[in-house]
Amino acid sequence: MSHASPPGSCATTSAATHAAMSLKADYRAAKTQILERIENTPRVDSTMRSLARLTDHTLLQAWEACQVPAGAALLAVGGYGRDELAPYSDIDILVLLPDSPASAPSGQKLAPEPQATLEERVEQFIGFAWDLGLELGSSVRTVSQCLDEAAQDITVRTSLLEARHLAGSMPLTEDFTRRYREALDPRAFFQAKVLEMRQRHAKFQDTPYALEPNLKESPGGLRDLQLILWVTRAAGFGSSWRELDTLGLITRREARELHRNEAFLKTLRARLHVIAKRRQDILIFDLQDPVASSFGYRTSTARRASEQLMRRYYWAAKAVTQLSTILIQNIEAQLFPSTSGVTRVLCERFVEKQGMLEITRDDVFQREPNAILEAFLLYEQTPGIKGLSARTLRALYNARDVMDLQWRRAAENRRLFLSILQQPYGITHALRLMNQTSVLGRYLLNFRRIVGQMQHDLYHVYTVDQHILMVVRNLRRFSVADHAHEYPFCSQLSANFERPWVLYVAALFHDIAKGRGGDHSTLGMVDARRFCVAHEITGDDGALVVWLVQHHLTMSQVAQKQDTSDPEVIKRFAQLVGNERRLSALYLLTVADIRGTSPKVWNAWKGKLLEDLYRATLAVLGGAPLDAHSALKTRQQEALALLRLETVPEHAHQALWNQLDVAYFLRHDAADIAWQTRMLYRHVTSPVPLVRARPAPIGEALQVLVYVQDRADLFASICAYFDRSALSVLDARINTTQHGYALDNFLVAHTGHGVHYRDIANLVEQELGARLLADSPLLPEPSRGRLSRQSRTFPVIPRVDLRADERGQYYILSVSANDRPGLLYSIARVLAEHRVGVHAARINTLGERVEDVFLLDGNSLSDNRRQIQVETELLRAIAV
């Protein structure tokens, strides 16, 4: 081979080029054969080793073809160094170069060729390997450089730990291995890897229950298992589960569990790679069904194939999390024996050992099964205890057979469980720990049924069990003074609520019947009633728990879908609630529930709707007069008081107010009435459109006031502008004055991030005002914005419901569909084309789904044919 060959090429003759093409074809054909076996192989360990062997063979041929001088060495590192390769993982290699003569180890002979020539050949080798189709993650270093990099970077140190010699100088590889081992501090390595793991877990919210988990990096994923074997290899304890069993770090049963779950996770990842045809470690929604099919899962009437697969994954990740916690503690005790002594004795059965709760005998749970729940009660009650020791966790893991029907029915255990919920501190942490150790699901069997159960409603982003625990956590935060600034009103109500543990019981059961078929509120109510009877929760407390589970969705539905300015709506809701304690309990549970679904679902506007409903209902329960006239008078007096503060002339408001109906005053609070009056009292008969905008008084949004002579397509024109300007409508209150003007109030939020609403208010005023003044024709049907991946995978069946209200004056239009850009304009355009007037709109976005409600003019919809035509076109407009 000529030294003048260009970098990246080891072939200078047609024969050599043909040999390279043949080698590439052989590699691809052999890899294809190996990958074809994956879907029919229940465990992929041998397949991953076969890929590693094929890669070894191909790299050796490339090494020889490029005639890399004998002074260098080729090493496999990382996962490839472990002698396993996932189908599309990078192939991590290290090309080891000899040190300079001054730093070379004694007796080591340097390559006869100059260093520049050696590095040139290495560069050619790496390029040639890429040409053959090997996706390398390569590094080229001397031994000293490796040690320097490893000392500074824990990732490099970890990768080199599993280095495996492939080709080249064996003495150089042996020298590297010796010097690396001498420099490796097992204790420092352990501490660094544990810190790295905690940081990694924090990126995934410390839960293995993500709906789209990273099979490698998520808590309970393959990385947690690899970490165990890295630190045990570094400490000289072994590099396999069998070796750790022999050493006594784990039991034989635990070794089998770890091996079984590792095999499943590896197989799952390998099949994901094959189906995606690329390196893909995140099990995204789009690929869950195909991967599930490869495991033999089939969609049934009760459950999707992907749900069955994901539940198996969550159980595996949960077991890995539990067992890796045990192992890490055992390894730490071996590495730091001086810090593993007993700190204090708590009782006959438990001691504290360095902040961890530990049993005094390995068989304590078999001998005294009630000690299982006692452990979690002590965890709550004992300051300084931050978790369960490895010995305790292992004993719980081995005591699963003890947690049977007799154990659940024992009076002492029922007392202990209720006491866990009644403690002033640590309830959330105790319940999460009980779920992680499977104790919660074995005590509440119906809870066990929803562990790891997905919710494909485009609303919840957590599994059912994690959502329930999140709701409990939110309720607890309302009671903690340090979090009072987050939701002051909730904290105020919670502080005055007697026996708040009743709310935690209701939270545990509010979604416990998900996935059984039927109404989960009704089924859950039955479960809650049985629990209350069994645990002697009687009287008002027991009735409240059952009622809350039955009606936990009611308050959000009334606040977000009904016209709460209508006294009759408030009256019916007040009759359902009955008293202030139930009202407060339902409000607190509703806020905690919505906040526990998804970070994107809750916003300040929804909070205001709920709080307004609470206050209006409380007033009725307190005996306030329930009629539109009194509410109208009160609202107007409050607005006038605010106008005086703004120095508006005494009777200036009358010209505008004389044109407004009762509905206007009932739909707006006093502050909004005062602001709109101040903006409009000089322009009651303005011939030009008036648009005013300001940052919303509540939450991150923009409040937009539109005052213009009414026309049929006005609502659609405004929606078209908002859609073009990336402004999402949160709420719309449409009013028509007696002299034919539209007085519309919109609450909009920008779909981007970092928007300052004060900065864009003037722009919205000018652009929207100009558009309305021009009276431009409606824009064409908007292009259907791209749906999110979740919406594409789990589409909502579009639904349209159009029916007359109770009085027959208006029609109520309910729309349910996948959310997408341009959706609201698509709806408004259909209504405009049929000259259907919009009197009010309640826009309700639930994650990736919308459930909007419109109050429409009844005159144009009195004909049944027209109704059917409108519904048909609306369905076509909202379809995906």
C-alpha positions, 0 to 999 in steps of 0.5 A, a space after each residue: 500500500 502506498 503511503 500517499 493514499 488519501 485518508 480514509 482509504 486503504 485501497 489503491 488498486 482495483 483488486 483491493 477495491 474489489 476486496 473491500 467491496 466484497 468485505 462490506 457485502 459479506 459484513 452486511 449479509 452476515 449482519 442481516 442474517 443475525 438480525 433476522 433471528 432476533 424476532 424469533 429469539 426469546 433472548 438475544 444474548 447469543 445474538 448480541 454476542 454474534 454481532 460482536 464476533 462479526 464486528 471483531 472479524 470485520 475490524 481485524 480484516 480492516 486492521 490487516 488491510 490497512 497494515 497498521 504497524 505492530 506498535 499500536 493496539 486495537 481495543 473494544 471498549 464500552 458495551 462492545 468491550 463486554 462482548 455484546 452489541 445491540 443491532 444498531 449501537 455504535 461500535 466503540 473502539 480505542 486505538 492505543 498508541 505507544 507513548 513517546 520514547 521519554 514516557 514509554 514503559 521500561 523495556 517497551 519497544 516503539 514501532 520502527 515507523 515514525 509516529 506520524 506514519 503510525 497515526 496516518 495508518 490509524 486514520 486510514 483504518 478508521 476511514 476504511 472501517 466506516 466505508 465497510 459500514 461499521 458505525 464507529 465511536 473511536 478514540 485514538 490515544 496513548 496510554 498516558 492520555 487514556 489515564 489522564 482522560 480517565 482521571 478527569 471524566 467518569 464516562 471515559 473511566 467507565 468505558 475503559 473498564 471493559 476494554 478488550 484486546 482485538 488486534 495489535 500489540 499485546 504488550 501495549 494492551 497489557 501495559 495499559 490494563 496494568 496502569 489503568 488498574 493501578 490508577 483505579 480507586 474502587 471507592 471513588 469510582 463507586 461514589 462517582 457512578 452513584 452520583 451520576 446515576 442520581 443525576 440521570 434519574 433526576 432527568 427522568 423525574 426519578 420514575 421508571 413509569 414514563 409513557 415513552 421510556 428510555 430503555 437504556 437510561 431511564 430508572 430501572 433501565 439497562 444502565 442501572 444494571 450495567 452500573 452494578 456490574 461496573 462498580 463490582 468489576 472495579 472493586 474486584 467483586 465480580 462481573 456477573 450476577 452468578 459471581 455476585 451470588 457466590 460472593 453473597 452480595 445477592 441471593 440466588 433468587 435475586 440473581 435469577 430475577 436480575 438475569 431474567 429482567 436484564 434479558 427482557 430489557 436487552 431483548 426489548 431494546 434489540 427488537 426496538 432497534 430492528 423495527 426502527 432500523 436505527 439506533 433507537 433507545 426511546 420506546 416512542 408511541 409510534 413503535 410500541 404496537 409493532 414491538 408489542 406484536 413482535 412479542 406476541 401481544 395482540 390488541 383485545 377489546 379490553 387492552 391494546 397490545 402496546 399496553 400489555 407490553 408496557 405493563 410488562 416493561 414497568 414491572 421489569 423496571 420496577 424490579 430492577 429499581 428495587 434490586 439495584 437499590 439493594 445491591 448498591 447498599 450492599 456494595 457500599 457496605 463492602 467498600 465502606 465497612 466503617 460507616 455501616 454500623 448501627 446508629 440507634 435502636 428503635 424497637 425490638 424489630 428495627 434499628 437505624 443504620 446510617 439513616 436507613 431503617 433496618 430489621 434486626 432479623 432476616 426473618 422478622 416479616 415471616 415471624 411477625 407479618 404486621 411488622 411489614 406495615 410497621 416498617 413504613 409507619 416507623 419510616 414516617 415517624 422517625 426523624 432522620 430515616 431516609 429510606 429502607 436498608 438493603 437488608 429490609 428491602 430484601 426481606 420485603 422482597 422475600 416476604 411477598 408470600 406472607 402478604 396474603 388475604 389473612 394479612 390484609 384482613 388482620 385488624 392490626 394491619 388495617 389500623 397500621 395502614 390507616 395510621 400511615 395515612 394519618 401521619 403529619 409527615 412523610 405520607 407521600 414518601 411512604 406510599 411511593 416506597 410502598 409502591 416501589 416494594 409492591 407492598 401497597 399493591 399487595 395490601 390494596 389488590 385493586 391498586 395492584 391491578 393498575 400498577 404500570 397501566 398506561 392511559 392513552 387519553 392524550 391527557 394523562 402523562 403518567 401511569 395510573 398508579 403514578 398519577 394516583 400517588 401524584 394526586 396524593 402528593 399534591 394534596 399533601 403539598 396543600 398542607 405544607 407551609 413551605 408550599 403555601 405560596 404555590 396555591 394559597 387558596 388551596 393551602 388556606 382551605 386545607 389548613 381549615 379542613 378537619 381530618 385531611 387524611 380523608 382526602 388521601 383515602 379518596 385520592 387513592 381510590 379516585 382512579 383505582 378502577 381505571 381499565 376495568 371497563 365501565 364507569 371508573 368513578 362508579 366502580 371505584 366508589 364501590 371499592 372505596 365503600 368496602 375499604 371504609 367499612 373494613 377500616 371502620 371509617 364511618 359517619 360523615 368521613 366514610 360518606 365523604 370518601 365514597 362521594 368524592 370518588 363518585 363525583 371527582 370529575 364533576 367540578 372540573 366538568 361544570 367549571 370548564 363545560 357549563 355556563 357558570 354565569 347562569 344561576 341555575 348551573 350554580 344552584 344545581 351544583 350546590 344542591 349536589 354538593 350539599 355542604 361546605 366541607 364537601 365543597 372544599 374537599 371536592 375543590 381540593 381533590 379536583 385541583 390536585 387531580 388536574 395538576 397530577 395529570 400533566 404539566 401542560 394541562 393546568 394553567 392559571 385560567 383553569 384555576 380561576 374557573 374552579 375558584 370562581 365556581 367554588 366561591 359562587 357555590 359557597 355563597 349559595 350554600 351560605 344562603 346568598 340570594 340566588 337570582 340574576 338581579 342580585 348578582 347583576 346589581 352586586 357586579 355593577 356596584 363593584 365595577 363602578 367602584 373600580 371605575 371611580 379609582 380610574 377617574 372615569 366620569 361619574 355617569 360616563 358608563 351609562 351609554 355603554 351599559 344601557 346597550 348590554 344585557 344581563 348575560 354580559 354582566 354575569 359572564 364577566 367579573 367586576 375587574 373585566 367590566 371596569 377595564 372594558 368600560 374604561 376602554 369603550 365608554 368614549 366609543 360606544 358608536 364607533 364606526 371603526 373597529 376597536 381592539 385593546 389588549 393587555 397582559 391577563 390579570 391571571 396567568 401567562 396570557 393576553 386578554 384581547 378586547 374586540 369592539 366592532 359592528 357585528 357580522 356573521 363571520 366576525 368570530 371566524 375572522 378573529 380566530 383566523 388572525 389568532 391562528 396565523 399569529 400562533 396565539 391559542 385561544 383559552 377562553 372566548 366570551 362573545 357578546 352582542 349589544 342591543 345596538 348591533 355591536 360585538 363586544 368580545 373578550 378573548 384570553 389567548 396564549 402564545 404557543 412559543 416560549 419566552 413571549 412577553 405579552 406586554 411587548 406583543 399587546 400593541 402589535 395585536 391591537 394594530 394588526 387585528 384592528 387593521 384586519 377587521 377594518 379591511 373586512 377581508 374575506 375569510 381565509 381558505 380552509 387552513 392547512 391541517 397542522 401537524 399532529 403530535 406523535 402521541 396524537 398520531 398514535 392514539 387519535 381521538 375519535 372526533 365527536 360533535 354534539 349539537 343540541 338546544 339548551 333547556 330554554 330553547 333560546 340557544 344551541 350548545 355545540 360540544 366538540 371533542 378532537 385531537 388538538 392541532 394548529 388551526 383547529 379552532 378556525 376550522 370550526 369557526 369557519 364552518 359556523 360562519 359559512 352557515 351564518 351561525 352566531 357564536 355567543 360564547 365559547 369555552 375552550 378546554 385543552 386537555 394535553 393533546 385533546 380539546 373539548 370545546 363548548 360553544 353557545 350558538 344562536 338558535 335562530 339559524 339552527 331551528 331547521 333539523 336539516 341545517 343542524 345535520 349539515 352543520 354537524 357533518 361539516 364540523 366533523 369533516 373539519 375536525 377530522 385528523 
